[in-house]
Amino acid sequence: MSDLEQFRTDTRKWLAANCPPGARGPGQVANGSSKIKIRDPDVTLWLDRMAEKGWTVPTWPREYGGGGLSTAEYVVLLEEMRAIGARPPLVNRGTSMVGPTLLEVGSEDQKKRHLPAIARGEGEWCQGYSEPGAGSDLASLRTSAVLDGDHFVINGQKTWTSDADTSDWMFMLVRSDPDVPKHEGISFLLLTMDQPGISTTPIEMISGGSPFSETFFDNAFADKDDLIGGLNQGWSVGKRLLQHERSGMESLISGSAGTRPVGLVDTARGFLGEVDGRIADDLARDDVLQYEMHMRALQLTQRRSVEESSDGRTPGPATSIFKTVGTDLEKRYAELMTSLRGTQGYGWEGDSFSDEELAATRRFLQSRAASIYSGSNEIQRNIIAKRVLGLPD
Ligand SMILES: Cc1cc2nc3c(=O)[nH]c(=O)nc-3n(C[C@H](O)[C@H](O)[C@H](O)COP(=O)(O)OP(=O)(O)OC[C@H]3O[C@@H](n4cnc5c(N)ncnc54)[C@H](O)[C@@H]3O)c2cc1C
């Protein structure tokens, strides 16, 4: 038996024995926030067991809390998790954004202080990039950071900060030198959210939810030791983090179990009926098939890019392709879920709609944000044109 076959056998056995029933199939996934209650103890048990193995971040080096897996072993782990419907043990901005960035550009001290805690799911992170007046043109940001002894003093405002109210830490871009060209006066800092100088005000979305906030900094502080990549070097660190974010690589592991409560095919069969096991309506069948094929193609392409990389990590500007295609598909999924339900797909309140139908309407509205966050899809197309296709500015 080859080493990889042995790894598969061992992994299958270990998962069968250690993935509790409450961590299989659709359900809650831990995000590490100390402010969010985990409803099912199995979710915590699963997180603890996977963290112990280093499999919350399977390809990270062992010394930073990872599993030290090769790319091939990582793929096997994903396959075996998928086979038993195991949900990911942890999905957050620590494992998918700031962690991979620290691995590449953090100092040894920064890696040792932050990465093992991220791998254990101790704390959720939020992203302090956008400001009023600095969204697509991110480098125009104005929130200031001034070095004062052993810490930076931060003043200003961020906006659209997802999960600011439930996060424990923030990674942020700040203006550390206002007197140089805008890209050259930016620094990248980490700071705790639990301090008197930070306050948040929720912003309500059209879906009725409030997943993000305005975040205000009034003499907030960040440790000097938590300056990542050097003073005024933050633009390249911030851009690299965005590549990790846009890659959607974490969806490879989160796709290991059906995190979507209801599939399109089942919804179509339920509403339109079936003939010989096929969705009865020709047009709907075509739409659903198109979506499923494009989604599968995206997942396979993402997986191939992991397999082709030497260390199972994120590629460069090509991540903008994943972001554009992935979020267009996310929107398409929500549109189809709505249209397949006919008039039942447009319920906002009232007894004539089921809870699932009311939730689907909100998911549809929420899905419109997908092509805006993490840099709008117009901006991604600009990056693809310039950095992937080499077209002139
Ligand atoms: C649900 C959600 C969650 C978010 N979470 C976070 C978060 O956690 N942290 C954070 O920092 N930010 C977050 N954002 C903010 C997000 O990154 C910005 O909304 C995004 O970068 C666009 O910036 P803007 O809203 O200022 O729009 P603008 O930059 O004002 O853009 C307006 C429109 O103009 C287009 N446009 C602008 N410039 C160009 C150009 N050069 N070429 C072509 N078209 C252009 C844009 O595509 C867009 O359609 C979130 C946004 C949403 C919707």
The ligand as a Tripos MOL2 file, in Angstrom:
@<TRIPOS>MOLECULE
LIG
   53    58     1     0     0
SMALL
NO_CHARGES

@<TRIPOS>ATOM
      1 C1        -22.1750   42.3110    2.3820 C.3       1 LIG1
      2 C2        -20.9240   43.1300    2.3770 C.ar      1 LIG1
      3 C3        -19.9370   42.8540    3.3000 C.ar      1 LIG1
      4 C4        -18.7820   43.6370    3.3330 C.ar      1 LIG1
      5 N1        -17.8400   43.3730    4.2970 N.ar      1 LIG1
      6 C5        -16.7480   44.1520    4.3820 C.ar      1 LIG1
      7 C6        -15.7970   43.9520    5.4370 C.ar      1 LIG1
      8 O1        -15.9290   43.0500    6.2700 O.2       1 LIG1
      9 N2        -14.7450   44.7910    5.5180 N.ar      1 LIG1
     10 C7        -14.5360   45.7780    4.6290 C.ar      1 LIG1
     11 O2        -13.5470   46.4910    4.7620 O.2       1 LIG1
     12 N3        -15.4120   46.0120    3.6060 N.ar      1 LIG1
     13 C8        -16.5120   45.2160    3.4830 C.ar      1 LIG1
     14 N4        -17.4230   45.4360    2.4730 N.ar      1 LIG1
     15 C9        -17.2330   46.5790    1.5750 C.3       1 LIG1
     16 C10       -16.8390   46.2100    0.1590 C.3       1 LIG1
     17 O3        -15.5070   45.7970    0.0910 O.3       1 LIG1
     18 C11       -17.1170   47.4530   -0.7100 C.3       1 LIG1
     19 O4        -18.5190   47.6630   -0.7190 O.3       1 LIG1
     20 C12       -16.6110   47.2900   -2.1220 C.3       1 LIG1
     21 O5        -15.2140   47.2690   -2.1620 O.3       1 LIG1
     22 C13       -17.1260   48.4110   -3.0540 C.3       1 LIG1
     23 O6        -16.8420   49.6570   -2.5150 O.3       1 LIG1
     24 P1        -17.9810   50.7660   -2.3500 P.3       1 LIG1
     25 O7        -19.1360   50.1320   -1.6550 O.co2     1 LIG1
     26 O8        -17.3810   51.9610   -1.7090 O.co2     1 LIG1
     27 O9        -18.4630   51.1000   -3.8190 O.3       1 LIG1
     28 P2        -17.7630   52.0880   -4.8470 P.3       1 LIG1
     29 O10       -16.2850   51.9090   -4.7980 O.co2     1 LIG1
     30 O11       -18.3000   53.4720   -4.5900 O.co2     1 LIG1
     31 O12       -18.2900   51.5530   -6.2300 O.3       1 LIG1
     32 C14       -19.5990   51.8600   -6.7310 C.3       1 LIG1
     33 C15       -19.7680   51.1780   -8.0720 C.3       1 LIG1
     34 O13       -18.7970   51.6850   -9.0040 O.3       1 LIG1
     35 C16       -18.0410   50.6230   -9.5800 C.3       1 LIG1
     36 N5        -16.6580   51.0440   -9.7700 N.ar      1 LIG1
     37 C17       -15.8950   51.7490   -8.8970 C.ar      1 LIG1
     38 N6        -14.6570   51.9380   -9.3950 N.ar      1 LIG1
     39 C18       -14.6260   51.3210  -10.6050 C.ar      1 LIG1
     40 C19       -13.6180   51.1490  -11.6050 C.ar      1 LIG1
     41 N7        -12.3810   51.6400  -11.4600 N.pl3     1 LIG1
     42 N8        -13.9360   50.4310  -12.7150 N.ar      1 LIG1
     43 C20       -15.1920   49.8920  -12.8760 C.ar      1 LIG1
     44 N9        -16.1870   50.0470  -11.9700 N.ar      1 LIG1
     45 C21       -15.9120   50.7420  -10.8500 C.ar      1 LIG1
     46 C22       -18.1270   49.5030   -8.5690 C.3       1 LIG1
     47 O14       -17.9540   48.2330   -9.1740 O.3       1 LIG1
     48 C23       -19.5430   49.6660   -8.0210 C.3       1 LIG1
     49 O15       -20.4560   49.0340   -8.8870 O.3       1 LIG1
     50 C24       -18.5880   44.6850    2.3990 C.ar      1 LIG1
     51 C25       -19.5770   44.9450    1.4410 C.ar      1 LIG1
     52 C26       -20.7450   44.1890    1.4320 C.ar      1 LIG1
     53 C27       -21.7840   44.4840    0.4050 C.3       1 LIG1
@<TRIPOS>BOND
     1     1     2 1
     2     2     3 ar
     3     2    52 ar
     4     3     4 ar
     5     4     5 ar
     6     4    50 ar
     7     5     6 ar
     8     6     7 ar
     9     6    13 1
    10     7     8 2
    11     7     9 ar
    12     9    10 ar
    13    10    11 2
    14    10    12 ar
    15    12    13 ar
    16    13    14 ar
    17    14    15 1
    18    14    50 ar
    19    15    16 1
    20    16    17 1
    21    16    18 1
    22    18    19 1
    23    18    20 1
    24    20    21 1
    25    20    22 1
    26    22    23 1
    27    23    24 1
    28    24    25 2
    29    24    26 1
    30    24    27 1
    31    27    28 1
    32    28    29 2
    33    28    30 1
    34    28    31 1
    35    31    32 1
    36    32    33 1
    37    33    34 1
    38    33    48 1
    39    34    35 1
    40    35    36 1
    41    35    46 1
    42    36    37 ar
    43    36    45 ar
    44    37    38 ar
    45    38    39 ar
    46    39    40 ar
    47    39    45 ar
    48    40    41 1
    49    40    42 ar
    50    42    43 ar
    51    43    44 ar
    52    44    45 ar
    53    46    47 1
    54    46    48 1
    55    48    49 1
    56    50    51 ar
    57    51    52 ar
    58    52    53 1
@<TRIPOS>SUBSTRUCTURE
     1 LIG1         1 GROUP 0 **** ****
